[in-house]
Amino acid sequence: MNLVAETLREVTKYAVTDREAFARRVQETLSAKQPDEVKTQKKQLVKLQARQSELEMLFRRIYEDNALGKLPDKRFAALSAEYEREQTEIESQIPELQTAVERYESGS
């Protein structure tokens, strides 16, 4: 606890005595981390878009199997509900990730 308290006092003193240097250092640290975060977000975006396409294909397949009598109605309903839940979740995540990536790439 003493070490943490001392570290906080030193950081606070640095921030107060040389505000511009402190702000610059914080900005540099944040900027260094952003490319890694953006790479992760881009990978996640590609993964979600691929899964979204897979879900469309799976939903079509179970619909056809149900219509042809290969898949019982109860199983169709369960699979359909699960795919729709996942699709809804993905549809909410994709725009968030796209916005974050676009914001970084535009420099905002």
N, C-alpha and C positions, 0 to 999 in steps of 0.2 A: 504494500500500500504506500509505503514511504517513497519507493522508487517511482510509482505512478504519479504521486503528488508532486514530486520534484520535477519530473518530466513535464507535467502540465504547467508548472510555474515557469519553467524555462521556455516552453513554447509560447506561453502568454506574454512573457517578457519580450521575446523575439518579435512577436506580432505587434506589440505596442511600440517598441523602439524603432523598428524598421518595417512599417506597414507595407510599403511597396514591394520590398524584397520578399516578405512573407507571402503576399498575395501572388507574386510571380512564381514563387516556389510551389505553392499549392496548385496553381494553374498548370505548371509544367508536369507535376505529378499526375494530375487528372488527365491531361492530354496524352501522357504516355500510356495510361490504362485504356483510353478510349478505343484505339485500334483493335485491341484484343476483344473488347466487349462487342464491337461492331462485327468482327469476324464471327464471333459466337452467335450473334443475332442473325447474321446472314445465313449461317449454316442451319440455324433453327428455322428460319423462314423457308429455305429450300426444302427442308425435311417436312415441314407442315404442308407446304404446297403439294409435295409428292403424296403425302398421306391423304390429303383432300381428294386428289385424283383417284387414289386407291379406293377410298370410301365410295366414291361415285360408281366405280366399277363393281365393287362388292355389293352395293345396294341393288344395282341392275341385275346382278347374277342371282341374288336371293329372291328378287321379285320374279324373275323368270322361272327359277326352280319352284317357287311357290305356285305360280300360275300353271306350271306343267305337272304339279302334284308330287314333285320330288322332295319338297320341303313342307312339313306340316305347318298349318296356320299358327299354332302356338310358338313354334320355333322361329318362324318368320317374324312374328310380332316382337319376340325377345331380341333377335338380331337387329331388326329394323330400329327398335328403340335405342339400342346401344350404339349403332352406327350414327343415328341422328344426334344423339347426345354428344358423341365425339366430334361430329361435323360442326355442331353449334359452337363447341368450345374452340375448335380450330378457326372457325370463321371470325371469332372475336379476337383471337391472338394474331392472326395474319396482319390486319390493318395496323395494330399497335407496333409490330415489328417493322413493317414497311415504313411507317412514320418515323420511327427511331433511326432506321438506316438512312432514309432520305434526309432527315435533319442533320445527321453527321456529314453525309456526303455534300450537302449544300453549305456546310460550315455554320449552320445556325446553332 
